[in-house]
Amino acid sequence: MTDLLYSEAETDLRAAVRSLLTTRADPAALVAGRAESGSPYDPGVWTALAAEVGAAGLLVPEKLGGQGAGHREAAVVLEELGRSVTPAPYLTSSVVATEVLLTLGTETDAVTALLGDLAAGRRTAVTALPLSAAADGPLPVDSPVVTGVADAVLADAFLVLRADGLYLLERSDVTVEPQTALDLTRPLAAVTPGTAGTRIADRAEGEAAVRRGLLTGAGLLASEQLGVAEWCLEETVRHTRERHQFNRPLGSFQALKHRMAQLWLEVVSARAAARAAADALATGSPDAALTVAVAQAYCSRVAVHAAEECVQLHGGIGMTWEHPAHLYLKRAKADEIALGTPGRHQEALAALVDLQAP
């Protein structure tokens, strides 16, 4: 029987990441300064997270300079990044792009070198696909411009699908144009690939690797959504305990108790779904696609619901730009369509279990 409880190593990793993000990536500071600057990333935070904590190389084998850990550990990091809505290219670079490269194998020198750089936090990479691309959906091939590419504004390397295979392009080989995004903590950009680049896989192998990367990204995105929901619930409970109306704490009113109790149940269920997806990916389970579809179909909506409740139950302050609640709502809404919408994952789940539509 699979044990979805956090191991001692995962608990220690969580403590290290949370300590770092608490001191250097406070959501209030993000609201006060970087969120609207057009460049919300803090290079010092990424260096500390990737290199000092070693989070960037969790999926990379030790022989390539990584930590040799797995998807469960990476999921813990994403939970904490979700709790703090930290702008960092972890999902796109350390999970999706890294998984694509690992799926290809390490026979190619260019792949091996890039994996070592990604694991050490020296470089970041993105797959030149829209953030909304799903593992079982259409992929742009030889597209002159790919829009909605998350974290492209920071990336050093790009993985581009062409008619004859998967190519690795350097920053100097592409044109990156920032776009306006709903989620200010995960910038989007339009990427125009050049004609240069190093071919690292043929078309069939490259597409299969990209789809594996997207599946892994969707499965671990559920942990980020769990982190968003956990913060929203905890912050709402804290606020309703401290805020008084009619000489009583807001949280003592029965109607609000019911709403927060319902949200707690949803968050607990989301934790089980997210952990199951991470474990299925870590163990190479044949049911990984099914488990990921369940996690995304459920966790996406829980994160949005938790963020909506956080805004509403904070009253007037929750509607203001000064409170970080809006960052969590925007992250939850953006994550809801990232790597496949809940509806698309429900359709995938129905197909996997042979459940016919009415």
Salt bridges, closest charged atoms under 4 A:
GLU10 OE2 - ARG72 NE 2.93
GLU10 OE1 - ARG275 NH2 2.93
GLU79 OE1 - ARG14 NH1 3.22
GLU80 OE2 - ARG14 NH1 2.71
GLU80 OE1 - ARG18 NE 2.86
GLU99 OE1 - HIS71 NE2 3.18
GLU99 OE2 - ARG212 NE 3.38
ASP117 OD1 - ARG122 NH2 2.81
ASP117 OD2 - ARG123 NH1 3.96
ASP136 OD1 - ARG344 NE 3.05
GLU170 OE1 - ARG123 NH2 2.28
ASP183 OD2 - ARG331 NE 2.84
GLU207 OE1 - ARG203 NE 3.22
GLU207 OE2 - ARG211 NH2 3.19
GLU224 OE1 - ARG186 NH2 2.80
GLU224 OE2 - ARG331 NH1 3.19
GLU230 OE1 - ARG83 NH1 3.69
GLU230 OE2 - ARG271 NH2 2.64
GLU234 OE1 - ARG83 NH2 2.80
GLU235 OE2 - ARG238 NH2 2.55
GLU235 OE2 - HIS314 NE2 3.46
GLU235 OE2 - HIS323 NE2 3.74
GLU242 OE1 - ARG238 NH1 2.58
GLU266 OE1 - HIS305 ND1 2.73
ASP279 OD1 - ARG72 NH1 2.90
GLU309 OE1 - ARG259 NH2 2.62
ASP335 OD1 - ARG186 NH1 3.05
GLU336 OE1 - LYS333 NZ 3.45
